[in-house]
Amino acid sequence: MSFPLLTATAVVPALGAVATAAVPAAQRAAAKWVALGFSLATLALAAVVLVRFDPGGARFQLTESHAWIKDFGVRYELGVDGIAVALIALTAVLIPFIILAGWHDADPLEGARPNRRWRPTQGFFALILMVEAMVVISFEATDVFLFYIFFEAMLIPMYFLIGGFGDRAGGRSEEETATQRSYAAVKFLLYNLAGGLIMLAAVVGLYAVTADQLGTGTFSLQEIVQARAGGHLDMASSTERLLFLGFFFAFAVKAPLWPLHTWLPNAMGESTAPVAVLITAVVDKVGTFAMLRFCLQLFPEASKWATPAIMILALISIIYGALLAIGQRDIKRLIAYASISHFGFIILGIFAMTTQGQGGATLYMVNHGISTAALMLVASFLITRRGSRLIADYGGVQKVAPVLAGTFLIGGLATLSLPGLAPFISEFLVLVGTFSRYPALGVIATVGIVLAALYVLILYQRTMTGPVKAEVRSMPDLRVRELVVVAPLIALLIFLGVYPKPLADIVNPAVDHTMSVVDKKDPKPDHPVTDAGWFSYSPMPEGANHGGAPHDGASGGAK
């Protein structure tokens, strides 16, 4: 295909950011519509990518490759597999709802003093579109250096979104709110910059290794994987482990994995709800995606070496995040700690080294994005009405705003992975894939399910049930714009919970190929993979398995 579809999918939101920022100050309302229009155009392009992608075809499709910095072997190289396609679709679907949910978040504050600057509406929506552009190209990049540039560059617009557009419902003075917002933004930036600098050293080291052994340095993922499979690139164990740790540290910060997680509750708590959704449902997915694309495929032996330690850290994240969520008094911080627990499940599935675990982790990335977006956005509508994030300030909401309470309940039930809602199958596959290789860890991880039920049901009980508090007695139910935001997300949670096969069919071959690279069973990165995953049945040769899980590559029932 001559048309650069992947480039267009990233360029359109970037152009939208420029166009939105260029809207005259007097036309503040028009900026919102410009941003929404470009986000919908990006969604249309993502839909074309989804339609044109052939799950049974080559590993990387719709590829683009152009020389960029020849002297250093850097290329503008793009390509998507099933995992990338699913996450690009997730990003493109969520951004229009994030924009709609934040429709008034950047408007001038009511009663603002004459000498106070108005909140820059154009800047708020332009920054959201710029983040979208950088996230999309991160999912598309198959050149390690190109990926690194946008992996780091997205920190800049996120820093301004967190520090410049904080939550107005903290119940604090304007000065205290500004201080906490600045602290959260700086902490976010420092943690992620530290991870990025360590990764940069590993990127340079990777180039040096390829230059030494291949004669010409390269950052191409496909070239490096193929050279390793063909025996032309043989890293020393110590070198591979150091490079792996450099990459993994940056991705673990972004993910976020315990104990590198502490920036997330501050960032989500002090951000507006749409920005909080952008952080945990979109940006953080780049970290877990990169573990699958780069850590496991560039450094398969080091990944196996580090697996026991990473599995323990993931397990701690699951339990720790859930326990702290139970003890929270702030609604937004509760959701933040719940996300830490969920990311623990995702990383557990990735490093279980089974196709079921990695398939479940990939589905979890998508389903967690939808469920967290639904819960956080409904929570933001609730907080906006009451003007408080404290759980104790609510009670009896379901009697005065039943639709709001109902959507809040569905979002909460999805968060605790209730059967019939999308996250259930993801969590189930992660646990099955983990148990097949690490039974003890799989059993301990199930404690996270019980704890999730506790923090979600306690939250609902304390905010929505019981006597109606005087402060919520006149609370209005969801308005049309808010229903437009929430209803499609709820519908997706139900649809993918009842019928996950369309999404599974897209990611199955990519997961199977990743395991083949780790197990050194498929030396050709672009070899077509047949539809044999955890939602289809395909007999395997006797004794064959992925990562030690018996008959794991063809688990599940018949189509």
N, C-alpha and C positions, 0 to 999 in steps of 0.2 A: 504494500500500500504506500503510495507516494506521499499522501497527506500525513504530516507529523502529528498524529492524533495524541500521543502521550505528551508531547511538548505543548500542544494546544490546551490540554486539560490542566496544565500547570500555569500556562501564560494567561489564560482568560481571567482567573481570579486575581492575578497580579495586575493586569490591566484594569480590572474592576477596582482594585485598591487605589490606583492612580486616579481613575475617573471619579471615584467617591471623594477622595481628598481634594480634588480640584473644584468641587461644587462650591459656588459662592456662599459665604457665611449667611447671607440673607435667605438662602434656599435650603436651610437645614433639613427640612422635611423631605426635600427631593433627594438628598444624599441617601436616605434610608432606602428609597425605591431603587436608586441606581445600584446600591450594594445588593439588594435582594434580586434584582434582575441578573446581575453577573453571577450570583451564586446559583441561580436556576439554570443559567447557561452552562455553568460548570457541571451541574447535575446532569444535564442533557448529554454533555460530552462523556461523562463517566458512564452513562447508560450505553452509549455507543461502544465504549471500551468493553463493557460487560457483554454486549451482544456479539461483538467481533471476536472475543476471546474463545478459543476452542480448548476446553479442559483436557481433551485427549490428544492435543497437538504438541508442538515443541514446548520445551520447558519455559523459555522466555519468548514472548510473542509481541507483536507490534513494535519491534525493536528499532532503535535509531542509534547510529554511531557516527560520530564526526570527530576528527582530530581537534584538539583544543590547545593543550600545552605540550607540543611534541617533544621538547627536550626532557621532559619529566614523565613522559608516558601517560599523561592525563588525557582522557577522552570524554567527550559529551556522549555518554552511553546510557541509553534507557531501554528498559524491557520489563514486562510484567509477567508474573506467574499467577497461579490461582489465589495465593495468599495476598499478594499485592492488589489484585483486582478487587477482592472482597473488602480490603481496608480502604481503597480509594472510593469504592461505592459507599462505605460507611461514612467517610468524611464528607463526600458530596451530598449525601442525604441529610446529615446533621447540620451543616452550615446554614441552610435557609431557615431551619427552625431556631437555630441560635440567634440569627439576625432578627427574626420575628419576636422571639422571647425578649430580646434586648431593645425592643422598639423605642422604649422611653428611658432606657438606662443612661443615655448620654445627653438627655435633654437638660436645659437649665434647671437648677434647683429652685424650687418654689421659695419665694421670699428672699432670694439672694440679694446681698447688699449691692448697691450701685457700683461699687469699686471692685466687686468680685467678678472674675472672668467666668463666662459661661463655659460649661463643659463642651469640649469640641466634638459635636456629633459626628462630623465627617471623619475625624481621626479615629473614633471608636470603631466604626464599621470598616474603614479602610484597613485598619490593623487586623481585624478578623479575617478579611479576604487575603491579606498578605500571609498570615499564618497558614491559611488553607493552601495557598500556592506552594509554600515551602514544604508543607507536610506531604502534599501530593507528589512533588518531584522527589522527595525522600523515599517514598514507596516505589518510585519508578527507576531510580538510579541503580545501575549495575556497575558503575565505576566507583570504587571505594572513596577516592578523593572527592568526586562530585557529591556523593552522599554526605561526606563529612562537612562540606561547605554549608549545605542547607540544614543539616542536623544541628549545626551551631548557629546559623543565621536566624533560625526561627526563635531563638532566645530573645532577640532584640524587640520584635513586636510584642512578644509575650510579656516582657519586662514592663513595657509602657501600658499594656492592658491591665496588668495587675496593679502597678503603682499609680496609674493615672485615673482609673475608673473603679474605685473601690465600692464596697457595699455601703449603702446609706442606712441600713437598718440595724446597726450595731448597738444602739442605745448609748452612744458615747458622744463626747464633744467633738466638734469639727477638727480640732487640733489633734486629739488623741486618735481619731480615725485616720487622719493623714499620716501620723507617725507609724501606726500599726501597718498601714498599707505600704508605706515605704520599706518598712522592715521586711515584710513578706516578699516584696518584689526583689529586694537586694539579696535576700536569702535564696530565693529561687535562682537568681542569676549566678551567684557565687557557687552554689552546689553544682549547677549544670556546666558552668565554665570550667570548674575544676575537673569534672569528668571529661569534658571535651579536650582539655589540654593534655591529659594523660592519653586519651585516644589519639591525639595528633602525633605524639611520640611513637605510638604503636603503628600508625599509618606510615610514618617515615621509615620505621623499622621494616615494615612489610615491603616497601619499595626497595630498600637496600638488599633484602634477602632475594627478591625476584631478580634484581639487577645482577647480583653475584652469581646466581645459579642459572638464569636463563639468558644472560648476556645483555638483555635489555630490560630495564625496570618497567613494571606495569602495575596499574591499579585495577585492571579489569577482573571482575569477579569470575566471569566465565573462563578467561584465560588461565587464571591461577588455579581454579578448581580442576580444569582439564589437565594442566601441567602436573598437578599433584597426582591425579588419577593415573596419568601416563608414566609416572616415575621420573619426570624431568625436573621436578621440584621436590626436594626432600629436606624439610626443616629439621634441625636438631630439636630434640624434645624440650630442652631448656629454652631455646629461642621461641618455639611455638607456644609454650606456656606463657612466656612473658608477653608475647604479642596478644594472645587470647585475653589475658588479664587486663591489658590496656583497653581493648575494645569492650570487654564485658563490664568493666567498671563504669564507663560512660553510659552504657545501656542500662545498667542497674540503677544508676542515679535517675535516669529519665523514667524508668519503669513505673514506680519506684520500689526498690527492694530494701527490706530491712537489712542493715541499719542506716541506709542512705536515703531514707524516706522523709526525714523530718521537715523538709521544705514544703511538702504537699499540704498538710493541714493548714499551715499558715496561708499558703497561696490560695487555696480554695475558700478558706474562711473569710479572707479579706477581699476577694474578687467579687464582682457581680456574678450572679448565677450563670448567665450565658458564658462568661469567661471561665468560670469553674468547670462547666461542661466541656469547653474547648480544651482545657488542660487535661482532664482525666479521661474523656471519651475520645479525644482526637490526638493531641500531642504526645501523651504518654504511651500511646500504642506504637509510636515509632521505636521506642526502646525495646519492647518485646518482639516486634517485627524484626528488628535488626539482629536480635539474638538468633533467630531462625535463619535469616538470610546470610549473615556474615560470620557470626561466631561458630556456628555448627559446620558451615561449609568451608570456610577458610582454614579453620583449626579443628578438624574432627577429633584428632587424638587428644589434644588439650581439653576439648569439651568433655570427653569421656573422663579424663583425669580429674577435672574440676566438678564433675557431676555430684558426687556425694556431698561436698561442702555446699554447693548451690541448692541442692534439695533440702538440706537442713535450714538454710537461710529462708527459702521459700516457705517451709513449714512454720518457721517462727513468724514470718509475715502474716500467714493465715491466722494463726492463733492470736498473736499480738494485736493485729489490726482489729479483729473482731472483739477482743476484750476491751480495748480502748473505746471502740464504738459504743459498747454497752454503757460505759461510764460517762459519755458525753452529755452535756446540758445544751450544747449548741447544735442546731439541726444540721447546718452545713458542715461542721467539723465531724459530726457523726457519719455523714455520707463520705467524707474524705477518708476517715479511718476504715470504713467499709470497703472503699476502693483499694486501699493498701492490702486488705485481706484478699480481695478478688485477684489482684495482680500476683499475689502469692500463689494462687491456684494456677494462673496462666503460666508462670515460670516453672512451677512444679510439673505441669504437663509437658512443657518444652524439653526439660532435662530428664524426664522419665525415659527418654530415648526409645519410645514405642510409637507406632503410627497412631494408635488410639489416643495416647497422651498428647501428642503434638497436634493431631486433628482436633481434639477437644480444646486445646489451648488456642488454636486459631479461631474456632467458633466462639470461644469465650471472649476473644478480643472484640469481635463484632457484637456479640450479644450483650456484653458488659457495656459497650458504648451506648447501645440503645436503651438498656434498662437504667443506667446511671443518668443518662440525659433525661429520660422521662421522670424519674424520681426527683432529681435536682431542680428541674424546671417547674414541676408542680409545687415543690417546696418553696421555690422563689415566689410563685404567685401567692402562696400562703403568707410568706414573710412580708411581702409588699403590702398586703392588706392590714396586717397587724402592726408592722413596723418593729418587729422583734424577731431575733433568731433563737431565743431561749425557749426550750421545750415547755418549761413551767408556765409560760405566759399563754398557753393555749389550753383548750378543753371544750369538748362538745361541738367541734366544728362540723361534724357530719350531720348535725341537726339543722344547721343554718346554711350549709353549703354542701349538699350531698354529692354533687357531681365532682367538685374539687376533692372531697374525701374519697370518693370511689376511685378516681384516677390515681390519687396518692396511694391507696391501698394496692392497686394493681402494680404500680411501680415498686412498691415495697415488697410485694410477693415475688416479683421478678428478681429483685435483689437477693432474696433468700432462696432463689432457684426452685420455686414451686413447680412440680410437674405440670406440663401443659403450657408453660411459658418458656421463652427462648433460652434463658441461661441454664435451665435444668439439664438439657442434653449435653451442653458444654461441660458442666461440672461433673456429670456422670461419667463422661468419656475420660476426663482428666483423672478421676479417681480409679476407674477401671484400668487405664493405662499405667498408672502409678502402682496399683496393687499387684499387677502382673509381674513386676520386677522388684518392687520394694514393698512387700506386704505390710510391714510395720509402719512405714511412713504413710501408706494409703489409709490405714486404720486411723492413725492420729489425725490425718487431714480431715477426716469426716467430722471431727469435733467442730471444725469451722462451720459446718452446715447447721449444727445445733446452735452455736453461738449467733449465727446470722439470723436464725428464727427469733432469738431473744431480742437482739437490738432492733429488728424491724417491727416486731409485734409490740414491744414496749413503747417504741416511738409512736406507733399508730394509736395505741391505747391512751397515751398521755396527751396527745394532741387532738384526736378526733372524737373520742368517746367521753363519757361522763357528763357531769353538769355543764351547761353552757355558761362560760365565763362572760362577764358583762362586757369585756373589751372585744369579744368576737360576736356578740349578739347581732350586730348589724352588718356582719361581714357578707359581701356579695359573693355569689357563686361565680364559676368560670365564665368569662366573656367570650365572644365569638373568636377574637384573635387568639386567645389562650387555648380555646378548644382546637383551633386549626393547628396549633403547635403540638398539643399533647395527643390528640386522637390518632394521627398516623403512627406515632411511636408506639402507642398501645396496640394498634392493629398489627404492627410488625412483630411485637413481642408475642402476640397470640399466634400469628401465622407461622413464624419460625419455630414456635414451641410445638405446634401441632404437626408441621410439615417442614422439617429442616433439610430435607434432601436437596433442594435446589442449591442451597449454600454449600452443603457438604460435597456435592458433585463438582463444584468449582475448586474447592481447596484440596480435595482428596489427592489428585495427581501430584500437586506441589509438595504435599506432606510426604507422600511416598518417595518422591525424588530426593527430598532432603535426607530421609533416612537411608536411601541408597548411597548417597554421597558419604554419609557418616560411616556406613558399613562397607564402603568401597565395593559396591556391587554393580554400579553403573558408571562406566568411565566417560560417558558422553552426556554433558549437561543438557543438550538439546534433544535427547532421546525421548520420543513420545511415550507417555505412560498410560497404560490402559486403566480403565475405570475399575479399580479393585481396592476398595477402602472399607471403612467401617460401616457404610450403609449399603454395601454390596457384597456378594459372595463370589470368591474366585479361589479355587484350590491352589495351594502352594506346594512346591516340591517338598518331599519328606525331609524334615530337619531344618528347612529354611525358616527364618524369622527375622524380624527387624528388632535389633537391640536386645535380643534375648527373650522377648515375650512370645510364648508358644502360639504359633499360628496367628500372630498379631496383625499381619498385613492384610488379612481378609476376614476380619471379625465382623460380627453383625449378622443380620438376616438377609434373606433374598430381597431383591429390589421389589 
